[in-house]
């Protein structure tokens, strides 16, 4: 790598880009994750960003702390045929209790031409509590050979990452990468298996 090239700017007050992903079948587009709860389509041909978000779930996302919000995006390996995409975000359930990480699936009807996601296709895949508002992980992605969705959960948070470093919880959701198998059918929630590995980093 010899340098960087600016391919586009997601403009607007408060936009916070945290990650980006390609969709199968759309090599000239980059889907940019905005921590506030939006996903924007950036054309790699023109450098322009679509005027409205591809996905907008700001009303569901808790981005009140700097390491919370909409944090991850992954397209199903068969996205061109099934239109599935998955997001990882923080939300604040009503009433008392801890914030939670939620993994949702959405679907588009025409993966190669649709410019927005139908919010009515939203399906909750998995959710779990986060003990603190920092180190909430957020990355999700499919394994290249197994079709399994891997979810980085963060290390538990707090000062000095105390939960992850001092008392690793081998069978808990945090301090781990969770494997979710999605091959049991589109109407069935995937099975959460034991953490693939543990980590003291978010």
Residue pairs with C-beta under 8 A, 6 or more apart in sequence:
6 47
7 30
7 42
7 44
7 47
8 30
8 42
8 43
8 44
8 47
8 48
8 49
9 47
9 49
10 17
10 32
10 34
10 40
10 42
10 49
11 49
14 36
15 34
15 36
15 38
16 34
16 35
16 36
16 63
16 69
17 32
17 33
17 34
17 35
18 33
18 34
18 35
18 69
18 70
18 71
18 138
19 32
19 33
19 71
19 72
19 73
19 138
19 139
20 30
20 31
20 32
20 33
20 42
20 73
21 30
21 31
21 33
21 73
21 74
21 75
22 29
22 30
22 31
22 75
23 29
23 31
23 75
23 79
23 85
23 111
24 75
24 76
24 77
24 78
24 79
24 80
24 111
25 79
25 80
25 111
25 112
26 111
26 112
27 44
28 43
28 44
28 45
29 41
29 42
29 43
29 44
30 41
30 42
30 44
31 39
31 40
31 41
31 42
31 54
31 73
31 75
32 39
32 40
32 41
32 42
32 49
33 39
33 70
33 71
33 72
33 73
34 40
34 53
34 70
35 63
35 69
35 70
35 71
36 58
36 61
36 63
36 69
36 70
37 56
37 57
37 58
37 59
37 60
37 61
37 63
37 69
37 70
37 89
38 53
38 55
38 56
38 57
38 58
38 70
39 53
39 54
39 55
39 56
39 70
39 73
39 87
39 117
40 49
40 50
40 53
40 54
41 49
41 50
41 54
41 115
42 48
42 49
42 50
43 49
43 50
50 115
52 115
52 116
53 116
54 115
54 116
54 117
55 85
55 87
55 106
55 116
55 117
56 119
57 70
57 87
57 89
57 119
60 89
60 91
61 69
61 70
61 89
61 90
61 91
62 68
62 69
62 89
62 90
62 91
62 92
62 99
63 69
63 70
63 90
64 92
64 133
65 133
65 134
66 134
67 133
67 134
67 135
67 136
67 202
68 90
68 99
68 133
68 136
69 89
69 90
70 87
70 88
70 89
71 88
71 89
71 90
71 136
71 137
71 138
71 139
72 87
72 88
72 89
72 138
72 139
72 140
72 141
72 152
73 85
73 86
73 87
73 88
73 140
74 85
74 86
74 87
74 140
74 141
74 142
74 149
75 84
75 85
75 86
75 142
76 82
76 83
76 84
76 85
76 86
76 142
76 182
77 142
77 147
78 84
79 85
79 111
80 111
80 112
81 111
82 107
82 186
83 107
83 108
83 109
83 110
83 111
83 114
84 105
84 106
84 107
84 186
85 105
85 106
85 107
85 108
85 117
86 103
86 104
86 105
86 106
86 125
86 140
86 149
87 103
87 104
87 106
87 140
88 101
88 102
88 103
88 137
88 138
88 139
88 140
88 151
89 101
89 102
89 104
90 99
90 100
90 101
90 102
90 130
90 136
91 99
91 100
91 102
92 99
92 100
93 99
93 100
97 129
98 129
98 130
98 131
99 129
99 130
99 133
100 127
100 128
100 129
100 130
101 127
101 128
101 129
101 130
101 136
101 137
101 153
101 154
101 173
102 124
102 126
102 127
103 124
103 125
103 126
103 127
103 140
103 149
103 151
103 180
104 122
104 123
104 124
104 125
105 121
105 122
105 123
105 125
106 117
106 118
106 119
106 121
106 122
106 123
107 117
107 118
107 121
108 114
108 116
108 117
108 118
108 121
109 118
123 189
124 189
125 149
125 180
125 189
125 190
126 151
126 178
126 180
126 189
126 190
126 192
128 153
128 173
128 174
129 173
130 136
130 154
130 157
130 174
131 156
131 157
131 158
131 163
131 174
132 156
132 157
132 158
132 163
133 157
134 157
134 158
134 202
135 154
135 155
135 156
135 157
135 158
135 161
135 164
135 202
136 153
136 154
136 157
136 202
137 151
137 152
137 153
137 154
137 155
137 174
137 202
138 152
138 154
138 202
139 151
139 152
140 149
140 150
140 151
140 152
141 149
141 150
142 148
142 149
142 150
143 150
147 181
147 182
147 183
148 179
148 180
148 181
148 182
149 179
149 180
149 181
149 182
149 190
150 177
150 178
150 179
150 180
150 196
151 177
151 178
151 179
151 180
152 177
152 199
152 202
153 173
153 174
153 175
153 176
153 177
153 178
154 164
154 174
154 175
154 202
155 161
155 163
155 164
155 165
155 174
155 175
155 199
155 200
155 201
155 202
156 162
156 163
156 164
156 169
156 174
156 175
157 163
157 164
157 174
157 202
161 200
161 201
161 202
163 169
163 174
163 175
164 174
164 175
164 199
164 200
164 201
165 200
168 175
168 198
168 200
169 175
170 176
170 195
170 198
171 194
171 195
173 195
175 195
175 198
175 199
175 200
176 195
176 196
176 197
176 198
176 199
177 195
177 196
177 197
177 199
178 192
178 193
178 195
178 196
179 192
179 193
179 196
180 190
180 191
180 192
180 193
181 190
181 191
181 193
182 190
184 190
184 191
